[in-house]
Structure formats: structure tokens, C-alpha cells
Amino acid sequence: MQDIRASVAPQFEQVNHLIIEQLHSDVPMVENIGHYIVDAGGKRLRPLLVLLTGAALGGCTAEQVKFAAVIEFIHTATLLHDDVVDISSLRRGRPTANAEFGNAPSVLVGDFLYTRAFQLMVQLDNMDLLRHMADTTNTIAEGEVLQLTRAGDANTTEDQYLDVIERKTAILFAAGCFGAATLAGESPDTCEAMRVFGLNLGIAFQMIDDVLDYEGDPATMGKNVGDDLTEGKPTLPLIHTLQHGTADEQAMVRRAITEKRADQIEAIVAATARCGALKYTRERARRYHDQALAALGVLAAGTSRDAMAEIADLAIHRDR
């Protein structure tokens, strides 16, 4: 990732500076929580994709730098809200903001970040893109609610799972790439190709996240293995195990989802591996990865396009 960031290093640094600058508030708790979660680091993958898309389409502009910060603020707001809803205690290897400051402040600062993102969007003075981002943020919220309604539902289908992750995760990847192309003044076909790239990349990314919840190293990932079980999330590895596991394995997984418990995590990890659920999920992620790469065909060959393809590769071969 460091090598990939190097290709847009000046713009990436500008995004980081803009994020810190826009966290300013005369309410101390807003800045404290904002800095707490932003300073935790993370991949900054979504703003990086905005910058790389801009670079691949003729060079990053100040507008695309600002839009990259918008995307990161929206993503950070969703993390704050997610951790409250999921009652999470660990993210990126340290206590979550809600564990450190409380649920109410975390939710309200998440709201601050959402509104700050749209203040920046207004500065871009692009009504079509503003409308697209308003729709995107609304869809993300719907995805969050949909995931909440699916929690504890062991009858969730693969199509229903896909619907959730498209709305909740992949659509922001798509919006970042689409927005960068829109700000570059590209044709509708090119903008759509970038949206398709981001959407498929986001789906593949989330599927690997769901695999790592059962085979990842907590120290590497910075979160607890089995968190999805305690939240009752019927992710693809579990859905596949419910379809292809033994009767005992199916009963164990069904009970874990409906009762939202991870006390049999080791046995469930073994079951997902034995019936090929983790392999199946990785294979599904690979298909979306391939569709993402195909969408890059509209871009001219070059360092930025290569970097975008490399991010797609890293998304399905990562360990955190």
C-alpha cells in the first residue's frame, strides 16, 4: 500500500491535512472524538481510490482532493455508528470510540462528520454529484438498517447477504470512483465504468473481511475474531455452512446466529473450513475482483491504472 500511495503522495498528504483541518470545532468533544478515530489510521483506501481514479483520468485536481476527504468523512461516520450499533469494543487494535467516550457522543460526532462531509460537497458546487452522494449516503443508511434487521436471522439467503454488503459497504467505493470521474468531466460511459469498478471491488473487499472474521489473526486485524457471531450477522461463510455443513454443524451455526453467541467459535471455524465455506467465499470474491479489473479497460495504460488493479489484488489477498 505504501508503494501505491507513493504514486499520489502529494495529493494523499493534502487529503490528510484537509481532514485534520475540517475536524475543527469549538466544541472540544467533537474534536477529541474526531481526532481519536482519524488518528487511529486505517488504510484510507476509499480516498486513495478517488485520487488514483483522478490521476488515471488526467491528473488529480483540488476538487478531487476535497472529494476524497468527503468520502473519508462519510466512511468514518459509518464506523462510529457501526461500532455503537454492534456494541464493538475494538477497532484497529485499540478501544473503539464508543468504548472510550460512550455511545451518545460517538453517535453525535458521527452526525457531525456526515454534515461536515456535505459542507465540503457544497463547496464543490456540482449539483449532480451532490445529488449522487445524497442518494449514496441514504442507501448506506438503509444498508445499516437492513443489516440490523437481518441480525439473528439464520434463514438469510446469499442474495440477501449481497444486498446488504452492496448497500452498506460497496456503494461508497463505487461513489468514490464515480465521483472522481465526474469531477474529471468524463463521459457517462467512463463514469459508469468507474462506478462498476468500485462496486465490484467493494463487494470483494467485504467478502474477504467476512472470511477474516473466521481465519484472521486478531493481532493483525486489530479486532476480535468471531465478532460477527456475537452480532448475529449471517455472513457468507456462515450461510454456506448452513447449506453444506453436517446436520450437527448446521444446528451449531444456526444456534450461534440466532442467539448471537461465539462460545463455540473454534468449532464453527473448523466447520466453515471443513465444508469449504471459506474457500467458497474467497472464490466468490475473486469473481467480483475479476469484474472490477474488467471495468478498468476504459482507462489508458499507466501507473495509476496499474495501482488500481493492484489494490483489487490486495483486496482479496490481504490478512487484515
Order of alpha helices (4+ residues) and beta strands (2+ residues): alpha-alpha-alpha-alpha-alpha-beta-beta-alpha-alpha-alpha-alpha-alpha-alpha-alpha-alpha-alpha-alpha-alpha-alpha-alpha
